[in-house]
Amino acid sequence: MDGFHLADKALDRLGLLERKGAPETFDAHGYAALLSRLRDRPDHVVYAPAFERDLEQPWPMRCLCHRQPHS
């Protein structure tokens, strides 16, 4: 879920930079949409953001997510 942190520029624009890490500084709707896409379209690969620790910023489309077939 770290990839769903809002970037510092967005937090600054929203007046939330000092609250970085608080629940309101995450894209919770984006995270929920990712989970829904994975559930609803198991045959599709979905890209998800990651969090780059060296930059302390989210990195869009960094991870490939797909559902594993059940055995």
C-alpha positions as CSV (number, residue, x, y, z in Angstrom):
1,M,0.0,0.0,0.0
2,D,3.0,2.3,0.3
3,G,2.8,3.1,-3.4
4,F,-0.5,4.8,-2.7
5,H,1.1,7.6,-0.7
6,L,0.3,10.9,-2.3
7,A,3.5,12.6,-3.7
8,D,4.9,15.5,-1.7
9,K,3.8,18.0,-4.4
10,A,0.2,16.8,-4.1
11,L,0.4,16.9,-0.3
12,D,1.8,20.4,-0.4
13,R,-0.9,21.6,-2.8
14,L,-3.5,20.1,-0.4
15,G,-1.9,21.5,2.7
16,L,-1.2,18.0,4.0
17,L,2.6,17.8,3.7
18,E,3.1,18.1,7.5
19,R,0.7,15.1,7.9
20,K,2.5,12.8,5.5
21,G,1.7,9.2,6.4
22,A,-1.7,10.0,8.0
23,P,-4.6,8.1,6.5
24,E,-5.8,11.2,4.5
25,T,-2.4,11.3,2.7
26,F,-3.1,8.0,0.9
27,D,-5.0,7.4,-2.3
28,A,-7.4,5.0,-0.6
29,H,-9.8,5.0,-3.5
30,G,-6.9,4.1,-5.9
31,Y,-6.0,1.2,-3.7
32,A,-9.6,0.0,-3.6
33,A,-9.8,0.3,-7.4
34,L,-6.7,-1.8,-7.8
35,L,-8.1,-4.5,-5.6
36,S,-11.4,-4.4,-7.5
37,R,-9.6,-4.7,-10.8
38,L,-7.6,-7.7,-9.6
39,R,-10.8,-9.4,-8.3
40,D,-13.0,-8.5,-11.3
41,R,-10.4,-9.2,-14.1
42,P,-8.3,-12.1,-13.0
43,D,-7.1,-12.6,-16.5
44,H,-5.5,-9.1,-16.8
45,V,-2.2,-7.9,-15.5
46,V,-2.6,-4.7,-13.5
47,Y,0.2,-2.2,-12.8
48,A,0.5,-0.8,-9.3
49,P,2.6,1.9,-7.8
50,A,5.5,1.3,-5.4
51,F,7.2,3.5,-2.9
52,E,10.8,4.4,-3.6
53,R,12.5,4.7,-0.2
54,D,15.6,6.5,-1.6
55,L,13.3,9.3,-2.9
56,E,10.6,9.0,-0.2
57,Q,8.1,9.3,-3.1
58,P,5.6,7.0,-4.8
59,W,6.6,5.5,-8.1
60,P,3.7,4.9,-10.5
61,M,3.3,1.7,-12.5
62,R,6.3,0.0,-10.8
63,C,4.8,-3.4,-9.9
64,L,3.0,-6.0,-12.0
65,C,0.1,-7.6,-10.2
66,H,-1.8,-10.6,-11.3
67,R,-3.8,-13.3,-9.7
68,Q,-2.3,-16.7,-9.3
69,P,-4.4,-19.6,-10.6
70,H,-5.8,-21.9,-8.0
71,S,-4.4,-25.4,-8.0
